[in-house]
């Protein structure tokens, strides 16, 4: 573990301390030395002072569902997450870590991330520093290069299978010997600081050439063995998206055996299916199970073009088209017979498009259509919604950009999830789908929209969900609270103005990669990581050139 920069005494003065426990806030100064909180009380003095008048002083937020495994190599600031009060991130979610990895599988990992997490292959190829093979080597490399935030990640099921089974990971169940090797590597990773084990059994997760991702080929004995191996370490958590190989009842039954906290993603779904899952969750809680559905305050939306229509890549016909080049896709979009076949297939896919939520979000040739619903345009033209999208895409050489609302867009349903007594905040997906969505501002959205405007949560409850609760679930030592002796991961925000700010589109990733970002939050006054300010007086500070001067570290799991 790299050493943190040592700072002189610093005082945060005049704020309301909301300490992460859920207790009412109180007025106090906070004194910091050598990276830790050393005193909390009135009238404190220090070498440097940060003004917190009219602000809340809270523990730094913990984003437990990110995909920064690759981005950490070219962007140690982990933008835009670091702009929104987050001081610790957990990457490697859904089984899609990038270690352990052999050199011959670098391309497979890249293509898997391209298909599943919609990451740009050219950006990944140019940006990842492939100077590691094992999981401990990956963690050591990240630490040696330095990060602005505390960084850890799961050992991911897909990378683990590829490392042990090679190309067969995409074809079959594992043998007993292969399962034993995977379990040993998993425990090696957790010993090196991994946050636990993650996997996915979701039918929506398809990797190279449209095949199910490797974790979906796992038989029950493999799944149970890996979960038990993770549990035997006594550290971290397990995350998975349940599916055919591990159903929701299976997931809850396994948690009882494993004994570590389990996570699964939960969105408010248009068909109300999430209510069935919540009922099952209540039954599990009644049995004393330590399972945490991850929820988010933000609607799940995607912005996309028909050149790479991730939001429609759920049907078999459309999925086959995504394997071929742009010229072939254009030809298909022009073909009425193919469009009819694809549209019918989408109507019967497990994630049937909600055409009434699709809209035109960007168009140079047809600016008058921006903001119009695709369904309305279809009725006006006497054709189907998919036909409208194909026609616009062809007319603009695939440049037309659409927006689709996938889930979590009913405020009443979302409020019900946020106020459930045993859920965890997650699902920002930061680092993934970067040209289609930007949900890294989860924390500032929660505080601005759901605390101040809608008054669904108190500020104390929201801060607890963003900090202390997250740290408790994973067991992050001395983090998640404003208390004497704890690491000084802190955020100072104005509860009367805090908000995510605008979202913009930029091209600043390797290979001119495009991304949506939110780097102008409102009301986030100061952010400290291990006692070092990374944001001061609402200005984000530059990333130091020297790795040793970057304040992030590997959060220890007790």
N, C-alpha and C positions, 0 to 999 in steps of 0.2 A: 504494500500500500504506500502510495507516495505521501510525503509529508505536506501538510497544509502550510500556506504562508502564515507567518506569525504577525499579528497586528497589535498595535498599542491599544491602550484602554479607550473605549468608545462608549458614549452614552446616547441612548435614544430617549429623548426628553419630552415629557408632557403629553403622552398618549394614553389611550385607554387599553390596558392589557387584556386581551381575550386569549386565554392561555392554552386552549386546545382541549381542555377537559369538559367543556360544555357549561362550566360555571359562569355566573355573571361577570362581565368585565369590570375592571377597577382602574383608577388612575394611578399611575406609577411610572418612574423612570426605570430603564433597563441598562445596566452597565455590563460591558463585554470586554474580556481580556483573553488573549491567547486562544481565540476561536470559540470560547464558551461564555455563557451567561454566568456572571460571577455575583451579581447583586441585583435585586429588584426592590425599589422603594422610592421615597420622595427625595428630592434635592440632591441627586447623585452628580458627581463630577467625573470628567474624563479628559483625555487628550484631544478628543474630537467629539462633536455633538451633532446628532441628527435630530432635526425638529419633527416632532410627531403631534403637534397641536391639532386638535379636532380630528385626529386619526385613530384608527385601531392598530395596535401592535400585536401581531399574531405570529404563531409558528409558521415557518415556511411551508408552503403547500406541497403535497406529495402526489404526483401524477402516476398512478399505478398501471395505466394501460397505454403504453407508447410503443412505437416501432422505430426507435432511434438507433438500432443496432448498427446500421451502415452510416447514417448521417453523422454520427459522433466522430467519424474519422475526418470529415471535411468541415464540420461545423461544431467545434467544441462548445459554442454558446447554446447549442440546441434551440435554435430559433423556430418558432416564436415562443415556445413554452417559457423560456427564461424571462420574458417580458411580463408575465402574468402572475408573479408572486410564487411560482413553483421553485423549490430548491432541491428537490429529489425526484428522480424519475426511475421507473421500472420499465425496461424494454423487453424484447423477446416474447411478446404476447402471442397467443394463438398457436404456439408451436413453431413460429417462424423466426428463430434466432439464426445467426450466421456462423456459429461455432458449436461443436467441433466441425471442421471442414477440411477435407483433403483437396489438394490442388486440382485434381481431375474433376472435382465437383463444383468448382467456383462458378462455372457457367450455369450449372443446374440450379444452384442457390439463387443466382441472379434472375434466371427465368422464372423461378418459383415466386420470388418477390414481385417480379413484374406482373405476373398473372393474378396473384392473390391479393397483394397489397398495392397494386397499381403504381409501383415505383418504376422510374425510367431506367431501362437497362443500360443505356449509355452512361447515365449519371453514376449508377452503381459500379459499372466496370471501371470507370475512370477514378471514382472517388474512394472505393474501399482499399485500405492498405492491407493486402493479403500477406501480412507478416506473422501469421499465426496458423496453427493447425488445431491444437487442443483448446478446450474451453478455458482452462487456467491461463494459457498463453494469450488468448483473446482479452481476458480481463486485465492481465498485466500490461498488455500493449495499450489498451484504452487509458489505464491509469498513468502510464509513462508519458503519454501524449498530453494529458491534462484535460480537464473539463471544467466548465464554469458552474455546473450543477453536480450534486451528488448523483452518481450513476450506478445502477446495477441492472441485471437482466435475468430472465429465466433461462434455464437450459431448455431448448426447444425440441419437440418430438421429431419434427421433420429433419432437422440437421442431424440429430442423433441417429435416426434410421439410415440416412444416407451415409454417414460415417462408418457405420457397422455393416450395412448390407449392400452398399454400392447401389447400382442401378436397380437391383431387385427390390429396393425400398419402395419403388413405384409400381411393384407388380404383385407382391405376395405377403403372406403373414410371415413373421419371424420364427426361426427355430429356437429351441430352448437355449442353445449356446449363444445365439445372437441376442436373445433377451437378457441373458446374464451379463453379456458385455455392455449392453445399453444401460443396465442398472448400475454397473460399476462406474461407467462414465458419467452418469447422472449424479451419483454421489460424489465423484471427483469434482464436478462442477459446483455443487452446493458447498463443498468444503472450500472451494476457491472464492466463495462469496456470492454465488448465484442466489436469486430471490426465490428459487424453487423450480418447479417443472410446469411447462405449459404444453397444451396440445389442442387439436381441433378435430372434430368429427362432423363438422357442418357440411351438408351437401353443396353449399355454395362455394366451398374452398376447393378450387381446382388449379393445378399447377402446370407443369410442362406439358405442352400439346393437349391441354384440356383434361388431362388425367386427374383423378382425385389426388390430393396431396398425400404424401407417404403415410401420415398418421391415420388416414382413413383406410389403410390396408391392415392396420393392426387388429389382431384377434383379441378376444377378451383376456386371455392369459397374459398377453403382453401389456395391455393397459393396466391390469391389476398389479402386475409385478412392478411396473414403473412407479405407479402411485405408492405402493408399499415401500419401494426403495427410497422415494422422496420422504415419506413419513418417518422412516427409520433414522434419518439424520436429525430429526427433532427441530428442523429449522425451515423457515420460509413457508411458502404456500403452493397450492396447485391451482392452475387455471385451465379450463377447457370449455369449448363450445360443444355441448352434448349433441349426439346424433345417433345414427344407426349402430355404430360400434360401442357407444357408451351413452345410453339413454338417460333421461333425467332421473328416473328411479334408480338406475345403476349408479349414477353420480352420487346421489345422496347415500345409498347403501355403502359405497366405497369410502366416503368420508368417515363414516362411523368406524371403519376398519383402520384407516390411515391415521386419523387423529390430528392432521394439520388443517388449517383453514383452506376451504375450497372457494373458488370464484367461478361464476359463469355470467355471460353478458345478457342483460335484460333490457329490451326496448319496449315501449308502448306500441303495440302492433295494431294496424287498422282493423284486423279481423277479431281482435280481442283475445287472441291466443295467449297473450302474456298473462291474462287473468288466471288461466288454468295453471300456468307455471307458478304464479304467486301462491295459489292454493296449495300446490305441492310443497312449496317452500314453507308455508305456515305449518304444514304437517311435519316437515323435517325439523323445524324449530321446536315444535312441541316435544320432539324426541331428543332435544338437546344437541342437535347437529350444528357444527360450526361452518355453515355454508353462507356465502355472501354473494347474492346477485349484484353485478356491477350495473349501475344506472348513470344516466347523464341528464343534465337539464336542457341539452341542446337538441333541436330536431336533427334527424339524420338526413342530410341532403347531399346530393352529388351534382357537381357541374362537369359536363363531359361533352365531347364531340363524337360524331359517328365514326371517326377514325379509330377511336379506342373506347367504345361504349361499355365501360365496366358495368354500369347500372343495368344494362340489358343482357349481359353475359350470363344468363341463368337458364335459358332454353338450349336444347341440343343443337338446333339449326343455327342459331346465332353463335353458339359456342364454336361450332365448326368453322364459321367464317372468321373468327378471331385468330385462327391459326395461320391465315394467309396474308399476303401483302395488301397494301392500300389499293392498288389498281384492281385487284380481284374484288375487294370490298365495294369499290365504286360501281363496278359492273353489276354486282348483286343488288345494290340499292336501286339501280336503274331498272331492274327486271321485275315486272309486276308479279310474275309467278313466284319468284323467290320471296318477294315481300309478303305475299299472301301466306306462303308456307311458314315463314319466320313469325309472322304475326299470330298465326294459329298456334304455333308451338309455344310462344310466349304466354298466350292465354292459359295454357295448361302447365306452365312451369311452376315449381314450388313457390317462387317469388314473383307471382303475376304482377306486371307493372300496374301502378295506379295512375292510369293515363290522365285522370283529372288533376293530378298534381304536377304533371310535366309542363314546363314552360320554356320559352325561348329566352335565354339569358344574355347572349351576345350575338350580334349579326352586323357585319359591315354592309352587306348588300341590302338587307331588309331591316333597317333600324326601326321602322314603324312596328315591327313584330316583337321587339324586345319587351318582355313582361307579359306577353300574351300566352294563354294556356293552349297547349297543343290540342286538347280536346275541343276547345272552341273553334280553333282553326280547322279541325277535321270536319266539324259539323257545317261550317261555312262552305267548305269545298266539296262536301259530299263524299269524303273518303275516310279511311281509318286513321287513327292517330299515328300509327307506325308509318303509314304512307306519307303523312305530312313531314315527319322527321327525315325520312329518306329523300323526299323531294327537295327540302331545304338544304340538306347536306350535299346533295349532288350539285345543286345550283351554286353553292359556295365552295366547291372543291373540299368538302368535309370540314370547313372552318366554322360553321354554325355551332354555337355552344348552347347546350340545353341544361336546365336544372330540373332535378327530380327529387321529390320528397319521398323518402323510403319508409320512415317510421318516426315515432316520437314527436309528431307534430300536433297532437291534441293536448293543449295546456292542462286541462283537467286531469287527463290520464297521467301526464308527466308529474303533476303535483302529487298524485297518489303514490307514484313510485318514490319520489324524493322524500316523502314523509313516512314511508314504511320504516318500522323500527329496527330492521336488520338488513340494510343494504349498504353497499359501498359505492362511493363516487369513482367512476372510471370512464372508459370508452372514449377518451379524447382521440385515440388512434394517431396521436401526433407522430409525424415521421412517415406515415402511410397516406396513400391517395392524395399526395400533396398538391397535385394540379386539379383536384376535383372537390376537395373540402378542406376546411381549416377549423377544427374543433379544439385546438390547443387552448383557446380562451375559456375553457370550461369554468375555471375558478372565478374569473372576473364576471362572467355571465351569471353564474350562480349568485354572487354577491350583489350584482346590480339589478338583475331581473327578478330573481326569486326571493331575495331577502328584502331589498329596498322597495321595488316596485310592486310585486305581487304579494309580499309579506307571507309567503308560504313557509319560510323558515326564519328563525331568529338568527342574528349574526353569530351568536355563540354556538348554535347548533351547526350552522354552515361551516364555521371555522373548524369545529371538531371533526366534521365529516371530511374536510380537506386536509387535515393534519394529524391530530392525535390518534384518531381511529385508524387511519391508514398505517401509521407507524406501529400501533399495537398489533394489528393483524399480522404484519410481516415480522414483527419483533425487532424493528430498527432501534438499536441501542441509543439512548440519550437524544432522540429526535422526536419531533412531533409536538413538543410542548415548550411554552415559555416558562422555564423554571431554573433555579440556580443549579449550576453544574451541567446543564444540557448544552449541546452544541448550539451555537448562535445562528441557526437557520431561521431567519425572521423576515416578515413582510410587514410594511407599514402602509396602510391604505385608508383613503377617505371614504367612509361608508355612504356619504351623501352624493358622491360623484362616480364611484368606481364603476367601470364598464369596459367591455372588450375593445371598443374603438373600431375603426373601419377595417375591412379586409381588402387587400390589394393583391394583384397578380404581378410577379416579378420573374426574371430569368437570371438567377445568380448561383445556381448549382453547377457542379462539374458537368462538362459537355453541354453547357448552356441550358441546363435543366430548368423547367418551369415549375413554379409553386405558387400556391395561395398562402398569404401570410397576414398576420395581425400584429404589427409591431408599434402601434400607437395607442396603447391602452390609456384609459382615463382613470385618474385617482390612485394609481399605484405609485406611491411616493418614494419608498426605499425598499430594497431587497438586499439581504445579507446571506451569504453562504459561508458557514463556518466562521462567522465574524467578519468577513470581508465584504464590503458593499459591491454589488454588481449593478445596482441601480440606485441613483441618488438624486433627490429632488426632481423626480419624474424624468430623469435622463438616464438611458441605458449606457453603462460604461463600456469602453472598448475591451475586447478580449486581449489579455496580455500576450505578447509574442512568446515569452518563455513559459513552457509547460508548467514549471514549478510555481509560477505566479498565479496559476488558475486555481481557484479555491475549492473546486469540487473534489470529492473523494468517493471511495467505495463505502457505502453505509454498512456498518457492521450489524449483522443479525445475531441477536443474543440467543 
